[in-house]
Amino acid sequence: MNAQVQTLKPRWSIEEAAQAAFEPVPFKVYTQRDLDRIVQLGRLSAERRFEMKVVSSVLPFRVNQYVIDELIDWNDIPADPIFQLTFPQRGMLAPEHFDRIAALLRKGADKAELDQAIAEVRHELNPHPADQMEMNMPRDEHGNRLDGIQHKYRETVLFFPSQGQTCHSYCTFCFRWAQFVGDKELRIAASEARTLHDYLRRNSEVTDLLFTGGDPMVMKTRHLRDYLEPLLKPEFDHIQTIRIGTKALTFWPHRFLGAEDADDLIRLLTQLAEAGKHVALMAHYNHWKELDTEAAQAAIQRIRSTGAVIRAQGPLLAHINDDPAVWAKMWKLQVRLGIVPYYMFAERDTGARAYFEVPLARAWEIYREAMQQVSGLGRTARGPSMSASPGKVEIQGVAEIAGEKVFVLRFIQGRNPDWVQRPFFACYDEEATWLHHLKPAFGEEKWFWEDEYEAIRSDKLAAAGLAE
């Protein structure tokens, strides 16, 4: 394994990282069909390997050689956090779901029967949480849904390029797992740059564009350039910030180093930044071990040399990082490497959430204890935040007001901008893990935003032909 964080020193200055030549490294990937080919899994029992096959029949599995060789401590499995992050575990499926699929595999069920059972289980896992298919996807002037675009908040548009709808490895907790299971009905993607550009022209209130997926960094740079370079034209001056959501800095930092078109990618990021766009790589980190390789640190420094900013975000997860010491160590290292801590999320109510979710009360304690261990530069991370249908709701704390113990909440972002930064209060609940588990405090029947949200939701569903 690599050295512990305490002994790490940045291996590259920004200038060295920008100028260095990096040898290409072959990208070797494994999917569910290849589980038996991963040598390190041979140390597990046959029953545990079968459990992995069952779970990966329902939830997507993909891992690459870099993750296997550089990030996982194979002397500490199954407890190793990166192993939990990438390899399927039995508890990721509810017992009834696991038993159903396991029984079919054991009896050698035909493909049609197995596929039907898998599809039914997937649909019970809330594949598209927070009404994202019904409420976030805009429509053109003819009422047709614009696939591949989400526009939930006034200033920010999410775009899902079709070439970026996979990842170098898959996270077991991923709230967008439905993108990767081969079901076109569950997928969000757009294949034409014109769709994006036309939409942005028509919506001058949009200032921030987020490229997401999947992972846009699996795309060839020439495709990424087709989407992004036109945004330098004067007609897109209202687009001030270009964000790129990526896990590549963890799962395949060689994308920014020795890949065939890595230099062109660095030139593109530099071009965008020098033209006056704020370029932000929204890096997904879940544990400090992801920062603890020479390739990862070299990639970080090379990106920083372009003028782009790296912001770090990720959910709080049982089995992986539900420990304030892990978050404090990660935030300290991120600041040291020039990364801006951005968000701690609550695990979304989808997929393997029951395996990973942490009660909101405990999440706030972890956040608070971690914050106490870092300097002001590390306290830029907001959270714990729930990306719920009404908006991003932050747990600001636990308090006793007029004799009642309550959660203090606020909107970081909302479907109505007027909700943002307005505090509201929920009855304290030690078991609650999501917004819909909470009830208004002080005898209130509804949240201050609830009637307006329901009206917005009704309008959106009616426009989609899904009125309840």
N, C-alpha and C positions, 0 to 999 in steps of 0.2 A: 504493500500500500504506500501511498504518498505520505510525505511528512505531515505532521499535525499542523493545524493552522498557526499555532503559536510560533513555529519556526519559519513560517513563510516570509519571503521577501519578494516584492515584485521583480520578476526576471527581466522585464523589458522597460526601458524608458519609452515614452511616446514616439520619439524620433527613431529609436532602434526598431520598434515594432512596425512603424510605417515603412522603413526601408529594407527590412530583413527579407531574405528569400526563404521560403518555407517549402520543404519537400512534400509532394503530394502523398497522402495516405489513402489506401483503398478503403472504400466504404463497403462494409459487409454487414448485411442485415439478416435477422431471423424473425420469422412469424410463427403462428401456431403450428404450421406444418413442419417447422424445423426444431421443435422443442427437443426432440431426441438427439439432435446434432449439436446441442450446446454441451460441451464436454463437462463443464463445471456442475451441471445438474445431475451428473452421474453419482454425486455424493448423497443425493436425496433418495428417500425410499421410493419404491415403485408406486405406492399408494399416493404419496405427495405429488409425484409427477402426473399421475392420473387426475388428481384434483386440479392441477394446472390446466390439463387438457379440457376438463369440464368447464372451468371458468372462462378460459380463452375461447370456448365455442360461442359464448354469449357476449363477452366484453372483448374489445380489440386488444391484441398483443403484438408488439413489434419492439425489438431491441437490437442494438448494433454492437459490433465488436469493441468499439471504444468504451461504451458503457460497461460491458462485461469485464474488460481488462483494466480500465483505469478508475472506475468509480465504485465498484462493489468489492467489499471485503468478504471473500468467499469463506473465510474462517469464522464469519459471524452471521451466517444465514441460518434461519430466515429473518433474524432480527435486523440485519443491516438495512438502514433507511433507504438506500438506493435500490436494493433488491426489492423492498416493499413498494417502491415507487414505480418499478418497471415490470416485475414478475407477478403473475396472478396468484392469489391466495384463496383458499376455500371460503373464508369469511366474507369475501367480496360479493358473494351471492347469498340471498336468503336461503335458509335450509330447504324450504319447499322447492325453490327454483333449482338449487343444486341437485337435490335428489331426483327431480324430474329429468334433468338432462343426463345425469350420471346413469340412471337406469336405462335410458335409450342408448347411450354409448356402450354400456355393458352388454346389452342384448343384440348389438349390431343392427339397430334400426335403420331402415332405408333412408335415403337422403331427404325425400319429401316429408316423411314423418318428423325427422330431426329438425329440418329447417322450419317447419310449422311451429314446433315447440319453442325453438329458439326465438322466432319472431314474436310469439306471444309473451315470452319472458321479457324480451327487450321492451315491448310496449308497456309493460307494467313497471318499468324502471324510470318513467318520466323522462323520455329521451330529449325533450326540448323544454327545460324549465323556464319559469318566469314569462310564459306566454310569448316566447321569442318568435315563434313561427306566425302567430296570429296578430301580435301587436307591434312588433318591431320592424316588420318588413314593409317598406313603402310601396305605393302603387303609381303607375303612370297615369296620364290624363284619361286613359280609357278604362281605368280601374283594374288593370292587370298587375299582378304582384311582380315586383322587381327582384327576382331571385338573385341572391348573392350580395344584397345590400341590407343592412339593418340601420335604422335611424330612430333610436329610442330617445335620445337627448338632443335638444335643439342644436347645440354647437358641434356635435360629434357624429360622424358617419362611420360605420364599420363596413369594410368590404372584404369579401371572401373570394379571392381569385381562384378559378378552377384548378390552376396549375399548382396551387399551394395547399391542397386539401388532404395532406398527409403530414407526417412528422418523421424525423430521423429515428425517434423511438416514441412509444406511447406511454403516457402517465396512466397508472392504474386508476387514479381518482378523477380523470379528466371529465369536466362537465360537458365537453363537446364530443364525447365518445361516439355519439350517434353518427358523426361525420365519417367514421372510419370502418363501419361494419358492412359496407357494400349495399346498403338499402337506399336506393335513390329517393324514396319518399321521406327519409330522415335527413337528407343532405341539404346543406346550404352552399351554393356556389354560383359564380358568374363567370362566363367564358370570354366576355368581350370587354375590352377597355372602354369602348364607346359607351357602354351602359353606365359605367361609373362617371365618365367625364360629362355626359349629358345630364346626369342627375346633379352633379356638383354645380354645373352652370346654372341650373334652375333654382338652386338653393343657396343663395348668397349668405344666409345666416350661418352656414357651416364654416367653422374655422379649423376643425381638427378632423383629419382622416386617419383611421386606424385600419391598417392591413392586417388581417388575421386569418385564422383557418381552423384546423390544421396549423401549418407553419409556413408563412411565405418564404422563409429562407431555404425551403427545399426547392424553390423555383430556380431556374437558370436566370442569371442576371439580365440577359437580354429580354426575358419576359417581364421581369420586375421593372426594367427600364421603360418598356412600352406603357406601363401603367403610370409610372411616376414622373418621367421626364416631361410629358406634356403639361404637368402641373406648374411648370416654371413660366408658362405663358401668362401675359397680363390678365387674361380673362379669369385666371384662377388665383389672383392676388389675395382673395378672401381666405384661401386655404393657407393658414399660417403654420400649422404643425402637421407633420407627417409622422405617424407612429407605426412601428412595425412590431407586432406581437410575435415573439419567438422563444423557443426553448433550445435553439441551436447552440447557444453559448454553453449550455450544459451537455447536450446530447451529441453535438458534432461541431466543436469549435474549429475544426479544420475547414469548415465552410468559409471561414474568414482568413484562412492562412494559406494552405497549399492547394486548395481546390482549383480546378482548371480556370474558372472565371472569378476567383477570389479578388484578384487585382482590379478587375472591372467593377466588382461590387463595391470595393473601397472607393474607386473613382466616382461611382454613382452617388454614394453617400456624401462624399466630399463636394460634389457638384451641387447637390441639393442644399447642403449647409451653406456653401459659399454664395449661393443665389439668394440667401436670406430666409430660407425655410428653417424652422426648428425641427430637427430630425431626432426622433426619440426611439431607441430600441427598447421595447417593453419586454424585458427579460424575465422569464419565469424561473424563479429559484425556490427550492423547498428545503434545502439543507446546505450548510457551509461546505460539505464535502464536494458539492458541485463546482466550487470555486478553487478546489485544491489540486489542480493539475497545471503543468507548465503550459499546455496548449490552451486551456481555458483562460489563463491570465494573459498569454500573448494575444489571444483574440480580443480580449477586453481592451487592451492597450491599443491594438491596431484600430479598432472601431473608434476609440476616443480620439485618435489622431485625425479623424475625418472632420471633427467638429460636432459629431453626433453625441447625444447624451444617452446613457444607459440608465433606465429606471427599473428597479427590481420589485416584483410582486409575486404573490403566491398564497395559497390557502393554508390554514392551520389544519393539520392532519394527524389523527391518531395513528400510531405505528411508525410515524415518520418524523414529526417535528413538534409534538405536543409537550414541549419543554422550553421554558423561558431561556435557559442557558443556550439552547440551540439557536434560537432567534437572535439573542444578543450577540453570540459569536458570529453569526452570519451577517448581521447588520454592520458590525464593526469591520469585518473583512470587506464587505461591499464598499463602505466609505473609504477604506484604505486604498482600494483599487480604483476609486473614482466613480463608483456606481451610486446612484441616488436611491435609497430605500423609499418605496412608494406605497405599497398596500400590503396589509395582512387581511386576507379574505376568510370568511366562514365557508366551509365546504358546502357546495350547492346541493340542493335536494334532488339529485339525479344519480343514475348509475349505482356505483358501489358506496353511496353516501353512508349507509348504516355502518360500514366498516371503518370509515374515516372520520365521521362527524364528531365534533367535540361540543359539549353543552356551552351555550353562549356565556354562562356565568364563568365557567372555567376558561373559556377563550379570552375573556376580558382580563382575568387574573394573569394569564400567561403573557398577554400583551403588556400589561402594566408592569409586571416583574421584569420583563425583557427591557422595556423602556428605561427602567431605573438603572440599568447597567450600561447604557450607551450615552455618548455625548450628544449635544444638540444637533450635530450633523446627521446622527442616526435617527433622530426623532422626527424625521420627515415622513416616516411610514405611518399611514393612517389605518385604523382598524380597531377591533375586528369589524369588517364590513360585509354586509349581506347584499349581494347583487340580486335583489328581489324584483318582482314585476313593477311595483310603484317607483323603484329607484334604488340607489345605493344607500343603505341604512347602516349607520355606524353605531356601535355600542360605545358610548362615551364614558360610561361608568355605572357604578351601583351606588345608590344614595338612600338615605332615610329622610322622607319629607312628610311632615305632618303625621308622623308615627307610622308611615307606610314605607316598606322597603321596595324600591323600584329600580328598573333599568332606566338610565338616561340615554335617550336615542336622538339622532338627528339625521337628516338627509344630507349626504355629501353631494348627491346628484338626484334629480327627480324628473318625472315625466312633466311636471309643471315646475319651471325654475323658481317659482315663488315659494315652493316647499323647502328649498335648499337653505341649510343652516338654522332652520326652525326646530328648536328642541321639542321633544314630546316624551311621554313617560309610559312605561309598561310595568305591569305587576311583576315582581321578581319571581322567577321560575328556574329552579336549579336544573331541571331536565330539558328545557326548551333548547332546540338547536337551530331554529329558523323563525323568521318573522311571523309566519302564520301560526306558530305555537304560542305567541304572546298575546296578552289581552291588555287593553288600555287600563291605566291606573286611575285611582281616585274616583272610582265608580262611573267613569265615562263609558258610554255605550259604544262609541266609535272613535277612531283616530281622527284628528283634525282634517286629514287629507282624504278620508275614506270615501265620502260621497262623490267628491270630484274625480277620484280615481275610478270609481265604478262607472261614472258617466263616460270617462275617456275610454274605458275598457268596452263598454257597450257599443260606443261609436265605432271602435276599431273592429270589433267582432261583426258588427252589422256590415261594415265595408267589405269585410272578408267573406260575407255570406255565411257567417257562423253564429248569428245572433242566438242567444240562449232563451 
